[in-house]
């Protein structure tokens, strides 16, 4: 199984500049404006002045996400600006050019060419992808309902100031008004962000396991799992303890979720807020792997290149994400078997990526997504059969979960739309209650401290996750 190369890791970081919504907005807007001027061989002497007065809006749109339902308010500032300044005849061609480039990038370059070259999606994927982009509500560049009004306002503001490069008080009053508008919306209407635990994890004694295996089906939406035929995972769910209200974190992006899962810390504490890690040191908090090393035990995540940015290459074995999606999970399972044979870690977390990639490229409400969940079930059954043959399951705890769900549209996740927020989660093993359903509200932060206690280590120092004590049979002190 080929690991992610250094080039792939760098390329993944570069791609996130265009994939993550925050950097995409300024990069795309600047690219549209400058290329439009070059295309028309138009020299705007006031373009520099226009950029300077538009800069506060760039900063404001970086600061405020306008997540999910708040995106519905994004056209209001555009309308206000056009009403105040009038509609110049030169604006409409610029808008049309920008919208055309946006849909070319998202539908054809990203949704068709990129996915074909990376995971083998059909060359006709654009016939479905354009609908997914229009529905998408996540925090990436594929969120048309968020990106189009943001780019439209920035282009209109920049063009207007460039045509008449003289100072006007509207360039002070309008950004101030937009700042107030954004603050009010985010302060009073952004009310679906999870309320994560604030107190340090309360330490109690738990029974210990020789091994812990965390089986993560990345992006597995809870209701779509229930619609799939998954005999192996369903047996573990029925014969183990299921947490029916396990919530992910905000923003529900893979690296953010994994960072909380394996530190027990909140995003504001571990410092990871997107798939793009801006610092070079990764998580700022203590990790599960640090605690295991302190008691001479080992842990490993087998996952995509992005996770190295959070945890480092010592704790993450990478798999290349540049392969046909039909063989991605198969290759990951083969690599997982190899790790068990060669390294035999006390903790092994496996990230299957086929379901998530299918949601992103083909949508979650289609048969292909269900098929990938069913394939993941069969592969995890095969992996656990190998563990059983080696005697690794005799005193092991299995944890099945998703890091986040996926919304409609391009299987997006980030802003906690329907299908993203609550994730499948259950535990199975000889210490775990059989057939128990726990309806108590919990968060994926609970994974980290529960793992360390299961393996006889201390709880990570910055953990806020609640120990999943309801799962265990034995009395606890």
C-alpha positions as CSV (number, residue, x, y, z in Angstrom):
1,X,0.0,0.0,0.0
2,X,1.6,3.3,-1.1
3,X,2.0,6.0,1.5
4,X,1.3,9.6,0.7
5,X,4.4,11.2,-0.8
6,X,5.9,14.5,0.3
7,X,4.6,16.0,-3.0
8,X,1.1,14.8,-2.2
9,X,1.2,16.3,1.3
10,X,2.4,19.7,-0.1
11,X,-0.2,19.5,-2.9
12,X,-2.9,18.7,-0.4
13,X,-2.0,21.9,1.5
14,X,-2.0,23.9,-1.7
15,X,-5.3,22.5,-2.8
16,X,-6.9,23.6,0.5
17,X,-6.2,27.2,-0.5
18,X,-8.9,26.7,-3.2
19,X,-11.0,24.2,-1.3
20,X,-11.5,25.9,2.0
21,X,-14.0,28.7,1.7
22,X,-12.0,31.4,3.6
23,X,-8.9,31.5,1.4
24,X,-10.9,30.8,-1.7
25,X,-13.0,34.0,-1.5
26,X,-10.0,36.5,-1.7
27,X,-7.9,34.3,-4.1
28,X,-10.8,33.8,-6.5
29,X,-12.0,37.5,-6.4
30,X,-8.5,38.9,-7.1
31,X,-8.0,36.4,-9.9
32,X,-11.4,37.3,-11.5
33,X,-10.8,41.0,-11.3
34,X,-7.2,41.0,-12.6
35,X,-7.9,38.4,-15.4
36,X,-11.0,40.4,-16.5
37,X,-8.9,43.5,-16.8
38,X,-6.2,41.6,-18.8
39,X,-8.8,40.0,-21.0
40,X,-10.3,43.3,-22.0
41,X,-6.8,44.9,-22.2
42,X,-8.2,47.3,-19.7
43,X,-5.9,49.4,-17.5
44,X,-7.7,50.8,-14.5
45,X,-5.4,53.4,-13.0
46,X,-7.6,53.3,-9.9
47,X,-7.4,49.5,-9.4
48,X,-4.9,49.9,-6.6
49,X,-7.1,52.4,-4.8
50,X,-10.1,50.2,-5.4
51,X,-8.3,47.2,-3.8
52,X,-7.3,49.3,-0.7
53,X,-10.8,50.4,0.0
54,X,-12.1,46.9,-0.7
55,X,-9.6,45.3,1.7
56,X,-11.8,45.8,4.8
57,X,-14.5,43.8,3.1
58,X,-12.0,41.0,2.4
59,X,-11.0,41.0,6.1
60,X,-14.6,41.1,7.2
61,X,-15.5,38.1,5.0
62,X,-12.5,36.2,6.4
63,X,-13.7,36.9,10.0
64,X,-17.3,36.1,9.5
65,X,-18.3,32.8,7.9
66,X,-22.0,33.4,7.4
67,X,-22.6,29.7,8.1
68,X,-25.5,27.7,6.9
69,X,-28.8,29.7,7.3
70,X,-26.9,33.0,7.6
71,X,-25.8,32.7,4.0
72,X,-29.4,33.7,3.1
73,X,-28.6,37.3,4.2
74,X,-25.5,37.6,2.0
75,X,-27.3,39.2,-1.0
76,X,-28.6,42.1,1.2
77,X,-25.3,44.0,1.3
78,X,-25.0,43.5,-2.5
79,X,-28.4,45.1,-3.1
80,X,-27.7,47.9,-0.7
81,X,-24.4,48.8,-2.4
82,X,-25.9,48.7,-5.8
83,X,-28.8,50.9,-4.6
84,X,-26.4,53.4,-3.0
85,X,-23.9,53.6,-6.0
86,X,-26.2,52.8,-8.9
87,X,-25.8,50.0,-11.4
88,X,-22.9,50.9,-13.8
89,X,-23.2,49.1,-17.2
90,X,-19.7,47.7,-16.7
91,X,-20.7,45.7,-13.7
92,X,-23.0,43.1,-15.4
93,X,-20.2,41.7,-17.7
94,X,-17.9,41.5,-14.7
95,X,-20.5,39.6,-12.7
96,X,-21.2,37.3,-15.6
97,X,-17.5,36.6,-16.0
98,X,-17.0,35.9,-12.3
99,X,-20.0,33.6,-12.1
100,X,-18.9,31.8,-15.3
101,X,-15.4,31.2,-13.8
102,X,-16.9,30.1,-10.5
103,X,-19.0,27.4,-12.1
104,X,-16.2,26.3,-14.4
105,X,-13.9,25.9,-11.4
106,X,-16.4,24.1,-9.2
107,X,-18.3,22.0,-11.7
108,X,-15.7,21.2,-14.4
109,X,-12.3,21.7,-12.9
110,X,-13.0,20.4,-9.4
111,X,-16.1,18.3,-9.8
112,X,-15.1,16.6,-13.0
113,X,-11.4,16.9,-14.0
114,X,-9.9,16.9,-10.5
115,X,-12.1,14.0,-9.2
116,X,-11.5,12.0,-12.4
117,X,-7.7,12.4,-12.1
118,X,-7.6,11.8,-8.3
119,X,-10.3,9.1,-7.6
120,X,-11.5,8.0,-11.0
121,X,-14.9,9.7,-11.1
122,X,-16.6,9.5,-14.6
123,X,-15.9,12.3,-17.1
124,X,-19.6,13.1,-17.1
125,X,-19.7,13.9,-13.4
126,X,-20.5,17.5,-14.2
127,X,-24.1,16.4,-15.2
128,X,-24.7,15.8,-11.5
129,X,-22.2,18.0,-9.8
130,X,-23.7,21.3,-10.9
131,X,-26.9,20.5,-8.9
132,X,-24.8,19.5,-5.9
133,X,-22.9,22.8,-5.9
134,X,-26.1,24.8,-5.9
135,X,-27.5,22.8,-2.9
136,X,-24.2,22.6,-1.0
137,X,-24.0,24.5,2.4
138,X,-20.6,23.6,3.7
139,X,-17.6,25.7,4.4
140,X,-15.7,25.1,1.1
141,X,-15.5,26.9,-2.2
142,X,-18.2,24.6,-3.5
143,X,-20.9,26.5,-1.5
144,X,-22.4,28.6,-4.3
145,X,-25.0,30.2,-2.0
146,X,-22.2,31.6,0.1
147,X,-19.4,32.3,-2.4
148,X,-21.4,34.0,-5.2
149,X,-22.9,36.9,-3.2
150,X,-19.5,37.4,-1.4
151,X,-17.6,37.6,-4.7
152,X,-20.4,39.7,-6.3
153,X,-20.1,42.4,-3.5
154,X,-16.3,42.4,-3.6
155,X,-16.2,42.8,-7.4
156,X,-18.9,45.5,-7.4
157,X,-17.1,47.4,-4.6
158,X,-13.7,47.1,-6.2
159,X,-14.9,48.0,-9.7
160,X,-16.9,51.1,-8.5
161,X,-13.9,52.4,-6.5
162,X,-11.5,51.8,-9.4
163,X,-13.7,53.7,-11.9
164,X,-13.8,56.7,-9.6
165,X,-10.7,56.6,-7.4
166,X,-11.5,59.4,-5.0
167,X,-12.2,59.1,-1.4
168,X,-15.8,59.0,-0.3
169,X,-17.3,58.6,3.1
170,X,-19.3,55.6,1.8
171,X,-16.0,53.6,1.9
172,X,-16.0,54.1,5.7
173,X,-19.7,53.9,6.4
174,X,-20.5,50.9,4.3
175,X,-17.8,48.5,5.8
176,X,-18.8,49.8,9.3
177,X,-22.5,49.0,8.5
178,X,-21.6,45.6,7.1
179,X,-19.5,44.8,10.2
180,X,-22.5,45.7,12.4
181,X,-24.8,43.6,10.2
182,X,-22.5,40.6,10.3
183,X,-21.9,40.9,14.1
184,X,-25.7,41.0,14.8
185,X,-26.4,38.0,12.6
186,X,-23.6,35.9,14.1
187,X,-24.2,37.0,17.7
188,X,-28.0,36.5,17.7
189,X,-28.8,34.0,14.9
190,X,-25.8,31.6,14.9
191,X,-27.3,29.4,17.6
192,X,-26.6,25.8,16.3
193,X,-22.9,25.6,17.3
194,X,-22.4,22.7,19.7
195,X,-22.1,23.6,23.3
196,X,-19.0,21.6,24.2
197,X,-18.0,20.7,27.7
198,X,-15.9,23.3,29.4
199,X,-14.8,21.5,32.6
200,X,-11.7,19.2,32.5
201,X,-12.5,15.5,32.1
202,X,-13.4,14.0,35.4
203,X,-11.1,11.0,36.0
204,X,-12.6,7.7,37.1
205,X,-11.2,4.2,37.0
206,X,-12.3,2.0,34.0
207,X,-11.4,-1.6,33.1
208,X,-8.5,-1.8,30.7
209,X,-8.1,-3.5,27.4
210,X,-4.9,-4.9,25.8
211,X,-5.8,-3.3,22.5
212,X,-8.2,-0.6,21.2
213,X,-9.2,-0.4,17.5
214,X,-11.1,2.7,16.3
215,X,-12.9,2.0,13.0
216,X,-13.7,5.4,11.5
217,X,-15.9,5.6,8.4
218,X,-15.1,9.1,7.4
219,X,-18.2,11.1,6.5
220,X,-20.7,8.3,7.2
221,X,-24.1,10.0,7.6
222,X,-26.1,8.4,10.3
223,X,-29.4,8.1,8.5
224,X,-27.7,6.7,5.4
225,X,-25.9,4.1,7.5
226,X,-29.3,2.9,8.7
227,X,-30.5,2.5,5.1
228,X,-27.5,0.4,4.2
229,X,-27.1,-3.4,4.5
230,X,-24.2,-3.7,7.0
231,X,-24.3,-7.1,8.8
232,X,-20.9,-6.8,10.5
233,X,-21.2,-3.3,11.8
234,X,-24.9,-3.9,12.7
235,X,-23.9,-6.9,14.8
236,X,-21.4,-4.8,16.8
237,X,-24.0,-2.1,17.2
238,X,-26.6,-4.6,18.5
239,X,-24.2,-6.5,20.7
240,X,-22.4,-3.4,22.1
241,X,-23.2,0.0,23.5
242,X,-24.5,2.6,21.2
243,X,-24.4,6.3,21.9
244,X,-27.5,7.6,20.0
245,X,-26.7,11.3,20.5
246,X,-23.0,11.6,19.8
247,X,-22.3,15.1,18.4
248,X,-19.4,16.2,16.3
249,X,-17.6,19.6,16.7
250,X,-17.8,22.9,14.8
251,X,-16.5,23.4,12.1
252,X,-17.2,19.7,11.1
253,X,-14.1,19.4,9.0
254,X,-12.0,16.2,9.0
255,X,-8.8,17.5,10.6
256,X,-10.7,19.5,13.2
257,X,-12.8,16.5,14.2
258,X,-9.8,14.2,14.4
259,X,-7.9,16.8,16.4
260,X,-10.7,16.8,19.0
261,X,-11.2,13.1,18.9
262,X,-7.6,12.3,19.7
263,X,-7.0,15.1,22.2
264,X,-10.3,15.3,23.9
265,X,-9.9,19.1,23.5
266,X,-12.2,21.7,21.9
267,X,-11.1,23.4,18.7
268,X,-10.5,26.7,20.5
269,X,-8.0,24.8,22.7
270,X,-6.2,22.6,20.2
271,X,-6.1,25.4,17.6
272,X,-7.2,23.5,14.5
273,X,-10.2,25.2,12.8
274,X,-10.1,23.8,9.2
275,X,-8.4,21.2,7.1
276,X,-5.7,23.8,6.5
277,X,-3.3,23.9,9.4
278,X,-1.8,27.4,9.4
279,X,0.8,26.7,12.0
280,X,3.6,24.1,11.5
281,X,3.4,22.5,14.9
282,X,-0.1,20.9,14.6
283,X,-2.3,20.6,17.7
284,X,-1.4,22.9,20.5
285,X,-2.6,20.4,23.2
286,X,-1.6,17.1,24.7
287,X,-2.7,14.1,22.7
288,X,-3.7,10.5,23.2
289,X,-0.4,9.5,21.7
290,X,1.6,11.6,24.2
291,X,-0.2,9.9,27.1
292,X,0.3,6.4,25.6
293,X,4.1,7.0,25.2
294,X,4.2,8.0,28.8
295,X,3.3,4.5,29.8
296,X,5.4,2.8,27.1
297,X,2.5,2.0,24.8
298,X,2.0,2.9,21.2
299,X,-0.7,4.4,19.1
300,X,-1.2,5.0,15.4
301,X,-3.7,6.7,13.1
302,X,-3.9,5.3,9.5
303,X,-5.3,8.1,7.5
304,X,-5.0,10.7,4.8
305,X,-2.1,13.2,4.4
306,X,-4.0,16.1,6.0
307,X,-3.8,14.4,9.4
308,X,0.0,14.7,9.5
309,X,-0.4,18.4,9.8
310,X,-2.3,17.9,13.1
311,X,-0.4,15.0,14.7
312,X,2.9,14.6,12.9
313,X,4.4,11.7,10.9
314,X,5.3,9.7,14.0
315,X,1.6,9.2,15.0
316,X,0.1,9.1,11.6
317,X,0.7,6.5,8.8
318,X,-0.5,8.1,5.6
319,X,-2.2,6.5,2.7
320,X,-2.2,8.1,-0.7
321,X,-5.6,9.6,-1.6
322,X,-4.7,9.6,-5.3
323,X,-6.3,6.3,-6.3
324,X,-9.5,5.1,-7.8
325,X,-12.2,5.4,-5.1
326,X,-13.3,1.7,-5.8
327,X,-9.9,0.5,-4.4
328,X,-9.2,3.2,-1.8
329,X,-10.7,1.5,1.2
330,X,-9.4,-1.9,0.1
331,X,-5.8,-0.5,0.1
332,X,-6.3,1.1,3.5
333,X,-7.4,-2.2,5.0
334,X,-4.4,-4.0,3.5
335,X,-2.1,-1.3,5.0
336,X,-3.9,-1.7,8.4
337,X,-3.2,-5.5,8.3
338,X,0.4,-4.7,7.6
339,X,0.7,-2.3,10.5
340,X,-0.8,-4.9,12.8
341,X,1.7,-7.5,11.7
342,X,4.8,-5.3,11.7
343,X,4.1,-2.8,14.5
344,X,1.3,-4.2,16.5
345,X,0.3,-0.9,18.1
346,X,-1.8,-0.9,21.3
347,X,-4.1,1.7,19.6
348,X,-4.9,1.6,15.9
349,X,-7.4,4.1,14.4
350,X,-8.3,3.4,10.8
351,X,-9.8,6.1,8.6
352,X,-11.8,4.7,5.6
353,X,-12.2,7.4,3.0
354,X,-14.3,5.9,0.3
355,X,-17.7,6.9,1.8
356,X,-16.6,10.5,2.3
357,X,-15.1,10.8,-1.2
358,X,-18.2,9.4,-2.8
359,X,-20.4,11.9,-0.9
360,X,-18.1,14.8,-2.1
361,X,-18.1,13.7,-5.7
362,X,-21.5,12.1,-6.2
363,X,-23.7,13.3,-3.3
364,X,-25.1,11.5,-0.3
365,X,-28.7,10.9,-1.4
366,X,-27.7,8.4,-4.1
367,X,-27.1,4.7,-4.3
368,X,-23.3,5.1,-4.7
369,X,-23.0,6.5,-1.2
370,X,-25.0,3.6,0.3
371,X,-22.8,1.2,-1.7
372,X,-19.6,2.6,-0.2
373,X,-21.0,2.2,3.4
374,X,-21.7,-1.4,2.6
375,X,-18.2,-1.9,1.1
376,X,-16.7,-0.4,4.3
377,X,-18.7,-2.9,6.4
378,X,-17.4,-5.9,4.4
379,X,-13.8,-4.6,4.6
380,X,-14.0,-3.9,8.4
381,X,-15.4,-7.4,8.9
382,X,-12.4,-8.8,7.0
383,X,-9.9,-6.7,9.0
384,X,-11.5,-7.9,12.3
385,X,-11.4,-11.5,11.1
386,X,-7.6,-11.1,10.7
387,X,-7.4,-9.6,14.2
388,X,-9.3,-12.5,15.5
389,X,-7.1,-15.0,13.7
390,X,-4.1,-13.4,15.3
391,X,-5.7,-13.4,18.8
392,X,-5.8,-9.6,18.9
393,X,-9.5,-9.5,19.8
394,X,-9.4,-11.6,22.9
395,X,-9.1,-8.5,25.1
396,X,-9.7,-5.7,22.7
397,X,-12.3,-2.9,22.5
398,X,-13.7,-2.0,19.1
399,X,-15.1,1.5,18.6
400,X,-17.1,2.3,15.4
401,X,-17.8,5.9,14.5
402,X,-17.7,8.7,12.0
403,X,-15.8,11.9,12.5
404,X,-18.7,13.9,11.0
405,X,-21.7,13.2,8.8
406,X,-22.4,14.8,5.4
407,X,-25.0,17.2,4.2
408,X,-26.9,17.2,0.9
409,X,-25.3,18.8,-2.1
410,X,-21.7,17.7,-2.6
411,X,-21.7,15.7,0.6
412,X,-20.4,18.9,2.3
413,X,-19.6,19.2,5.9
414,X,-18.4,22.1,8.0
415,X,-21.4,24.3,8.9
416,X,-23.4,21.5,10.6
417,X,-26.3,21.2,8.1
418,X,-28.8,18.3,8.4
419,X,-26.9,15.0,8.3
420,X,-23.6,16.4,9.6
421,X,-24.1,17.0,13.3
422,X,-24.8,13.7,15.0
423,X,-22.6,10.7,14.1
424,X,-22.8,6.9,14.4
425,X,-20.9,5.8,17.5
426,X,-20.8,2.4,19.3
427,X,-18.4,0.3,21.4
428,X,-17.9,-3.4,21.5
429,X,-15.8,-5.8,23.6
430,X,-15.8,-8.1,26.6
431,X,-15.9,-5.1,29.0
432,X,-18.7,-3.4,27.1
433,X,-22.4,-3.8,27.9
434,X,-24.3,-5.7,25.2
435,X,-27.5,-4.2,23.7
436,X,-27.3,-1.0,25.6
437,X,-28.4,2.3,24.1
438,X,-27.2,5.5,25.8
439,X,-29.3,8.5,24.8
440,X,-27.3,11.0,26.9
441,X,-25.8,13.8,24.9
442,X,-22.1,13.3,24.3
443,X,-19.5,14.7,21.9
444,X,-16.6,13.1,19.9
445,X,-14.3,14.8,22.5
446,X,-15.1,11.8,24.7
447,X,-13.1,9.4,22.4
448,X,-9.7,10.6,23.5
449,X,-10.0,10.3,27.3
450,X,-11.9,7.0,27.0
451,X,-9.2,5.5,24.8
452,X,-6.4,6.4,27.2
453,X,-8.2,5.1,30.2
454,X,-8.9,1.8,28.3
455,X,-5.2,1.4,27.7
456,X,-4.2,2.3,31.3
457,X,-2.8,5.8,30.5
458,X,-3.7,9.1,32.0
459,X,-6.2,11.4,30.4
460,X,-4.8,14.0,28.0
461,X,-4.1,17.2,29.9
462,X,-6.4,19.5,27.9
463,X,-9.3,17.0,27.6
464,X,-12.8,18.2,28.1
465,X,-14.6,15.1,26.8
466,X,-16.8,13.2,29.2
467,X,-15.6,9.6,29.8
468,X,-18.0,7.1,28.3
469,X,-18.5,5.2,31.6
470,X,-22.0,4.0,30.7
471,X,-20.5,1.5,28.3
472,X,-18.6,-0.6,30.9
473,X,-19.8,-3.6,32.8
474,X,-17.6,-3.4,35.9
475,X,-18.1,-1.3,38.9
476,X,-16.1,2.0,38.9
477,X,-14.6,3.7,41.8
